[in-house]
Every structure is written in structure tokens, then in C-alpha cells.
């Protein structure tokens, strides 16, 4: 579960991205923002410290906090700790899905280990292309535990699987183990991502688990190197 200052930081990012807080302009005073979010000034400061570290904000002593005019952060970057799905990450974009394959199978030995399954416990196997504003974006190869992500259908897969998990199944995602690496393109990448045989590919391999610690997803998501990147903000406790 995210901490309050992380939720505030996310909301401030959204406002900056949407131009509510414009580049070069000063943010409302901290005391006003703290009252708006119903938190202490210390909690608000933690949220603003995160955005300052990301290059979104800068402070002028004795004046206030401003939105940076030039930043490494933009809508092509995602927090490496974000698990809510592409439709949440890109609320202002048109996100579509193309199903390449969808079936139910028994897990391999690797999947049995990663998802803590017996050999007779079934998994959904889904390969789908995520399309953003009519452009191929991410190629996902995903396995879900059938006994957890119940009654998954093509209709759900075309929309948002994570929204279905949260809203319909009322399951809470606890987090994920992720490995982010570079790779050479496969035939599927070339076919679906508008890649050539020399285009670097970004791969995110992950096991996602529920709030109770039970894993329910293993996936590999692949995209062209120029389509997305990930950021990590590390706050050191005082």
C-alpha cells in the first residue's frame, strides 16, 4: 500500500503533467497544500522532496517552490514501483489492446516455482499488444493464476485486466519483483512493435503478488527502447 506522501506526489505530478501547475510558475504555499490534502507540512514536504529529486520542482529560498522549465521526467517515464496498469499510467491517452493469443494451460516448472503452484493448477496465458494513440507500445506475455484471477474473458483482456482485478475481484496488489533489462528484438517484436532486427528492446520481467503475499502474475513486457523508461526515487530516512 502506498504511503500518503507518495499519493500526494502522484497527484502533484498529474497536475504538472496536465498544466494545472505550469512550467516556471510557483506552486501554492505549502501550508495551503497541506490543508488541501489534510496532512502535516512534514508529510507534504516529503512529497515535494520526491518531485524535486525527480527534477520537476525547484525551490527559491524566501520565495517558494516552482515547476522546473526543463526536466528529465516526462510522460514516457514510469515509476518502477507502479503496478496499476497502463490505463492508469496514461489517463489522457487512448489505450487499446490487440489479443495475439489467449488460452489456459498447466504451468511449467519455472512457473510453478515463481507462482508457487502445483503442476495441476492452471494458468491463463495471454499475449497481447498494447496500443497507445494508435501506435504499438508494449508487447505483453503474461501468465495469471486461474484460481485467483477468476473468470477472465477476452472482453476483459481488451480493456484493463488490473481494473478488473481491483474493482470486480476486489483484490489488492501488494507489489512486485521486477527485473528491467535490454534485449535484442525477437520475431514478435519486429512484427508487432515496428522494430527492426537492430532495434534495442526494453524488457520488464516481473512477478506480481497480492497484499497477502500470494503471487498471481508472471509476465514479460517488451517495448522499443525509445517508447518508455522507468524511474526510481529513493528517500533516505532521517
C-alpha positions as CSV (number, residue, x, y, z in Angstrom):
1,X,0.0,0.0,0.0
2,X,1.4,3.4,-1.0
3,X,2.2,5.9,1.7
4,X,0.3,9.2,1.9
5,X,3.2,11.3,0.7
6,X,3.6,9.0,-2.3
7,X,-0.1,9.6,-3.2
8,X,0.3,13.3,-2.8
9,X,3.4,13.2,-5.0
10,X,1.5,11.3,-7.7
11,X,-1.3,13.9,-7.6
12,X,1.1,16.8,-7.9
13,X,2.8,15.0,-10.9
14,X,-0.6,14.7,-12.6
15,X,-1.3,18.4,-12.1
16,X,2.0,19.4,-13.5
17,X,1.6,17.0,-16.5
18,X,-1.8,18.4,-17.2
19,X,-0.7,22.0,-17.0
20,X,-2.6,22.8,-13.8
21,X,0.7,23.8,-12.4
22,X,2.6,25.4,-15.3
23,X,6.3,25.4,-16.1
24,X,8.1,28.3,-14.4
25,X,5.2,29.1,-12.2
26,X,5.1,28.9,-8.4
27,X,3.1,26.2,-6.6
28,X,0.6,27.2,-3.9
29,X,2.2,27.7,-0.5
30,X,3.0,24.5,1.5
31,X,0.5,25.4,4.2
32,X,-2.3,25.7,1.7
33,X,-1.4,22.3,0.0
34,X,-1.1,20.6,3.4
35,X,-4.6,21.8,4.3
36,X,-6.0,20.7,1.0
37,X,-4.6,17.2,1.4
38,X,-5.3,17.0,5.1
39,X,-1.7,16.2,6.1
40,X,1.1,17.8,8.1
41,X,3.6,20.1,6.5
42,X,6.2,17.4,7.1
43,X,4.2,14.9,5.0
44,X,3.7,17.4,2.3
45,X,7.4,18.2,2.3
46,X,8.3,14.6,1.7
47,X,6.0,14.6,-1.4
48,X,7.6,17.7,-2.7
49,X,11.1,16.4,-2.0
50,X,10.4,13.4,-4.2
51,X,9.4,15.7,-7.1
52,X,12.4,18.0,-6.5
53,X,14.7,14.9,-6.7
54,X,13.0,13.9,-10.0
55,X,13.7,17.4,-11.4
56,X,10.1,18.5,-11.5
57,X,10.3,21.2,-8.8
58,X,12.9,23.7,-7.6
59,X,12.9,26.0,-4.6
60,X,13.9,29.7,-4.4
61,X,14.8,30.5,-0.8
62,X,12.4,33.0,0.7
63,X,10.1,32.9,-2.3
64,X,8.6,29.5,-2.9
65,X,8.6,26.3,-4.9
66,X,8.4,26.4,-8.7
67,X,7.8,24.0,-11.6
68,X,11.0,23.4,-13.4
69,X,11.1,24.6,-17.0
70,X,13.2,21.6,-18.2
71,X,13.1,18.2,-16.7
72,X,14.2,14.6,-17.3
73,X,10.8,13.5,-16.2
74,X,8.0,13.3,-18.8
75,X,5.0,11.1,-19.7
76,X,7.3,8.4,-21.3
77,X,8.7,7.7,-17.8
78,X,7.1,5.4,-15.2
79,X,7.9,4.8,-11.6
80,X,9.4,1.4,-11.3
81,X,7.0,0.8,-8.3
82,X,3.9,1.4,-10.3
83,X,1.6,-1.7,-10.6
84,X,-1.8,-0.3,-11.5
85,X,-1.8,-1.0,-15.2
86,X,-1.3,1.1,-18.4
87,X,-4.7,2.7,-18.4
88,X,-4.0,4.3,-15.0
89,X,-0.5,5.3,-16.0
90,X,-1.7,7.0,-19.2
91,X,-5.1,8.5,-18.2
92,X,-5.1,11.1,-21.0
93,X,-4.1,8.6,-23.8
94,X,-6.3,6.2,-25.8
95,X,-5.1,2.8,-24.7
96,X,-6.3,-0.2,-26.8
97,X,-5.4,-3.9,-26.8
98,X,-4.9,-6.5,-29.5
99,X,-5.1,-10.1,-28.4
100,X,-2.4,-12.2,-30.1
101,X,-3.2,-15.4,-28.2
102,X,-5.2,-16.4,-25.1
103,X,-5.5,-19.9,-23.6
104,X,-5.4,-21.9,-20.4
105,X,-2.5,-24.3,-19.7
106,X,-0.7,-26.1,-16.9
107,X,2.4,-24.3,-15.6
108,X,5.9,-25.2,-16.5
109,X,8.4,-26.0,-13.7
110,X,9.6,-22.4,-13.8
111,X,6.0,-21.0,-13.4
112,X,5.4,-23.5,-10.6
113,X,8.3,-22.0,-8.7
114,X,7.6,-18.4,-9.5
115,X,3.9,-18.5,-8.8
116,X,4.0,-21.1,-6.0
117,X,1.8,-23.6,-7.9
118,X,1.4,-27.3,-8.2
119,X,1.7,-28.9,-11.6
120,X,-2.1,-29.3,-11.9
121,X,-3.0,-25.7,-11.1
122,X,-4.0,-23.9,-14.3
123,X,-2.8,-20.5,-15.6
124,X,-4.1,-18.2,-18.2
125,X,-1.5,-17.4,-20.9
126,X,-2.1,-14.1,-22.7
127,X,0.0,-12.5,-25.4
128,X,-1.4,-9.0,-26.3
129,X,-0.2,-5.8,-27.9
130,X,-1.0,-2.6,-26.1
131,X,-1.6,0.3,-28.4
132,X,-1.4,3.9,-27.3
133,X,-2.9,6.6,-29.5
134,X,-2.9,4.2,-32.5
135,X,0.8,3.4,-32.1
136,X,2.2,0.0,-31.0
137,X,3.5,0.4,-27.4
138,X,4.1,-2.7,-25.4
139,X,4.1,-6.4,-26.2
140,X,2.9,-8.3,-23.1
141,X,3.4,-12.0,-22.5
142,X,1.6,-12.8,-19.3
143,X,0.5,-15.7,-17.1
144,X,-2.2,-15.3,-14.4
145,X,-3.2,-17.9,-11.8
146,X,-6.7,-19.1,-12.8
147,X,-7.8,-19.7,-9.2
148,X,-7.0,-16.1,-8.3
149,X,-7.8,-14.1,-11.4
150,X,-11.1,-15.9,-11.9
151,X,-13.4,-15.8,-15.0
152,X,-11.0,-13.9,-17.2
153,X,-12.5,-13.3,-20.6
154,X,-11.5,-11.7,-23.9
155,X,-13.7,-8.8,-23.2
156,X,-11.8,-8.0,-20.0
157,X,-8.4,-8.5,-21.8
158,X,-9.4,-6.0,-24.4
159,X,-9.9,-3.4,-21.7
160,X,-8.0,-3.3,-18.4
161,X,-7.1,-6.6,-16.5
162,X,-5.9,-4.6,-13.5
163,X,-9.1,-2.7,-13.2
164,X,-11.0,-6.0,-13.3
165,X,-8.7,-7.3,-10.5
166,X,-9.2,-4.3,-8.4
167,X,-12.9,-3.5,-9.0
168,X,-14.6,-6.8,-9.8
169,X,-12.5,-9.3,-7.9
170,X,-11.8,-6.7,-5.1
171,X,-8.2,-7.9,-4.8
172,X,-5.4,-5.7,-3.5
173,X,-2.0,-5.7,-5.3
174,X,0.9,-5.7,-2.8
175,X,3.8,-5.2,-5.1
176,X,6.2,-7.0,-7.5
177,X,9.6,-8.3,-8.1
178,X,10.9,-6.7,-11.2
179,X,13.9,-7.1,-13.5
180,X,14.4,-4.5,-16.2
181,X,16.9,-5.3,-18.9
182,X,17.8,-4.6,-22.5
183,X,17.5,-7.3,-25.2
184,X,17.7,-7.8,-29.0
185,X,14.4,-8.0,-30.9
186,X,12.5,-11.2,-31.5
187,X,10.4,-12.0,-34.5
188,X,7.3,-11.0,-32.5
189,X,8.9,-7.6,-31.6
190,X,9.7,-7.0,-35.3
191,X,6.2,-8.0,-36.3
192,X,4.2,-6.0,-33.7
193,X,6.4,-3.2,-32.4
194,X,7.5,-1.7,-35.6
195,X,11.1,-2.7,-34.7
196,X,13.9,-3.7,-37.0
197,X,16.4,-6.5,-36.3
198,X,18.7,-3.9,-34.8
199,X,16.2,-2.0,-32.6
200,X,17.1,-2.3,-28.9
201,X,14.3,-3.7,-26.8
202,X,13.4,-2.8,-23.2
203,X,12.1,-5.8,-21.3
204,X,10.4,-5.8,-17.9
205,X,10.1,-9.2,-16.3
206,X,8.1,-9.4,-13.1
207,X,6.2,-11.5,-10.6
208,X,3.3,-9.6,-9.1
209,X,1.8,-10.5,-5.7
210,X,-1.3,-9.7,-3.7
211,X,-1.3,-7.7,-0.4
212,X,-1.3,-11.1,1.4
213,X,2.0,-12.1,-0.4
214,X,0.5,-14.6,-2.8
215,X,1.8,-14.3,-6.4
216,X,-0.8,-14.2,-9.1
217,X,1.1,-12.9,-12.2
218,X,4.3,-13.6,-14.1
219,X,4.9,-11.5,-17.2
220,X,7.4,-10.1,-19.7
221,X,6.6,-6.8,-21.2
222,X,8.6,-5.6,-24.2
223,X,8.8,-2.3,-25.9
224,X,11.2,-0.4,-28.2
225,X,13.9,1.5,-26.4
226,X,12.5,4.9,-27.4
227,X,8.9,4.3,-26.2
228,X,9.3,4.2,-22.4
229,X,11.7,4.3,-19.5
230,X,11.5,3.8,-15.7
231,X,12.5,6.0,-12.7
232,X,13.2,5.1,-9.1
233,X,13.1,7.7,-6.3
234,X,14.9,6.6,-3.1
235,X,14.1,8.6,0.0
236,X,16.7,8.1,2.8
237,X,15.0,8.3,6.3
238,X,16.4,11.0,8.6
